[in-house]
Amino acid sequence: MNDVKKALDSRLKDITFSQQMKNKVLEECLQPGNAGTKNKQSFKRTLVPITLFLVFCISIATAVKGLKSDESVEKLGGEKVSLEPDIVYSRYDVTGDTNTDTVKVEIVNNEDENDSGTIQIFVNDKIAFKQKREMGPYWSVELIKLGNGKVFFDIYSKIASDDDLIHQLYTCENNKLKSVYDFQKYYDEYTINYSVDIVKVSGNIIETEVRAQFYTTGSIQYDMNLNFEDGKFERSENSFTLQYKAMSKKNKWTVNTKIKVYEEAGNKKVAYTLKKGSIVKLDKVVYNNNEVYFQVENNKGEKGYIAAAKAYPDTLYFKEAQYAG
């Protein structure tokens, strides 16, 4: 009887049954009178249908587990779709009413003396967004679908000289596009120009690649994530490591003018002052409330923060600062 119990327990141990159910199965196999050869034959007859039943249960459990796994993947997924002009897209619910909508982008070059252009975005055959710009404008429009199912419009625009950038995320409410996140924040004030490219959507997180020419450093690059939570987009963190490999540049900066280094970003307490000719590292760009800082490290390993310039400095902060355009 112990062998019977061990055999059944071995088959039942990986299945989530109550102990009461296990005992009932064992009792069926261990009824009085099932001794010797008769016991073995009875056990075989009983074990076969039980085994088939268990295989069936395992199959159902596996299928259910697989279904839940697929649902989780769907919830964690996300999409980024470029909208080409004059093509109607109809797979997405951009209005949030659980029904799919039609979306179409139209761009018209006006061929006037100002070299102007106009973009119109139609949602369900109605104009949801319209913008006119001069000096040879360019537009790029993408649909961003988050893992929670919400869909946003990513609209990027610039003029022929790569100046006057406009880049925002929009939601569609009452058939009109409403801005919900402005990528221009900080960059208009602290940089000559910038670009924020959405490279991937993972769940409710938008992964971006930032290239910006700060007045302080010239061209730099870093990755920044936006997280959608409680109905709004926020940066996932406030400090971002500079990507020197992508920049094809060494983390070596030669100080070109006297620079105050603060103990903390946003704190006006001076930790030390960098002198002209000093060699330092710039590790991170840091956002603190409405201000931008750079984390610096001197040759003694002492870290601190320098405030980002809001205009071209009379003297470059660093000899390695490079500006394009």
Secondary structure as the mmCIF struct_conf table of DSSP 4:
data_model
#
loop_
_struct_conf.conf_type_id
_struct_conf.id
_struct_conf.beg_label_comp_id
_struct_conf.beg_label_asym_id
_struct_conf.beg_label_seq_id
_struct_conf.end_label_comp_id
_struct_conf.end_label_asym_id
_struct_conf.end_label_seq_id
HELX_RH_AL_P HELX_RH_AL_P1 ASN A 2 LEU A 12
TURN_TY1_P TURN_TY1_P1 LYS A 13 ASP A 14
BEND BEND1 ILE A 15 ILE A 15
HELX_RH_AL_P HELX_RH_AL_P2 GLN A 19 CYS A 29
TURN_TY1_P TURN_TY1_P2 LEU A 30 LEU A 30
TURN_TY1_P TURN_TY1_P3 PRO A 32 GLY A 33
HELX_RH_AL_P HELX_RH_AL_P3 GLY A 36 LEU A 76
STRN STRN1 GLU A 79 SER A 82
TURN_TY1_P TURN_TY1_P4 PRO A 85 ASP A 86
STRN STRN2 VAL A 88 TYR A 92
BEND BEND2 THR A 95 ASN A 99
STRN STRN3 ASP A 101 ASN A 109
BEND BEND3 ASP A 112 ASP A 112
TURN_TY1_P TURN_TY1_P5 GLU A 113 ASN A 114
STRN STRN4 GLY A 117 VAL A 123
TURN_TY1_P TURN_TY1_P6 ASN A 124 ASP A 125
STRN STRN5 LYS A 126 ARG A 133
BEND BEND4 MET A 135 GLY A 136
STRN STRN6 TYR A 138 LYS A 145
TURN_TY1_P TURN_TY1_P7 GLY A 147 ASN A 148
BEND BEND5 GLY A 149 GLY A 149
STRN STRN7 VAL A 151 LYS A 158
TURN_TY1_P TURN_TY1_P8 ALA A 160 SER A 161
BEND BEND6 ASP A 162 ASP A 162
BEND BEND7 ASP A 164 ASP A 164
STRN STRN8 ILE A 166 GLU A 173
TURN_TY1_P TURN_TY1_P9 ASN A 174 ASN A 175
STRN STRN9 LYS A 176 ASP A 182
TURN_TY1_P TURN_TY1_P10 PHE A 183 TYR A 186
HELX_RH_AL_P HELX_RH_AL_P4 TYR A 187 TYR A 190
STRN STRN10 THR A 191 SER A 202
TURN_TY1_P TURN_TY1_P11 GLY A 203 ASN A 204
STRN STRN11 ILE A 205 PHE A 214
TURN_TY1_P TURN_TY1_P12 TYR A 215 THR A 217
STRN STRN12 GLY A 218 GLU A 229
TURN_TY1_P TURN_TY1_P13 ASP A 230 GLY A 231
STRN STRN13 LYS A 232 ARG A 235
BEND BEND8 SER A 236 SER A 236
BEND BEND9 ASN A 238 ASN A 238
STRN STRN14 SER A 239 THR A 241
STRN STRN15 LEU A 242 LEU A 242
HELX_RH_AL_P HELX_RH_AL_P5 TYR A 244 MET A 247
TURN_TY1_P TURN_TY1_P14 SER A 248 SER A 248
BEND BEND10 ASN A 251 ASN A 251
STRN STRN16 TRP A 253 THR A 254
STRN STRN17 VAL A 255 VAL A 255
BEND BEND11 THR A 257 THR A 257
STRN STRN18 ILE A 259 TYR A 262
BEND BEND12 GLU A 263 GLU A 264
TURN_TY1_P TURN_TY1_P15 ALA A 265 GLY A 266
STRN STRN19 VAL A 270 LEU A 274
HELX_LH_PP_P HELX_LH_PP_P1 LYS A 275 LYS A 275
TURN_TY1_P TURN_TY1_P16 LYS A 276 GLY A 277
STRN STRN20 ILE A 279 ASN A 288
TURN_TY1_P TURN_TY1_P17 ASN A 289 ASN A 290
STRN STRN21 GLU A 291 GLU A 297
TURN_TY1_P TURN_TY1_P18 ASN A 299 LYS A 300
BEND BEND13 GLY A 301 GLY A 301
STRN STRN22 LYS A 303 ALA A 307
HELX_LH_PP_P HELX_LH_PP_P2 ALA A 308 ALA A 309
BEND BEND14 LYS A 310 ALA A 311
BEND BEND15 ASP A 314 THR A 315
BEND BEND16 TYR A 317 TYR A 317
STRN STRN23 PHE A 318 PHE A 318
TURN_TY1_P TURN_TY1_P19 LYS A 319 GLU A 320
STRN STRN24 GLN A 322 GLN A 322
#
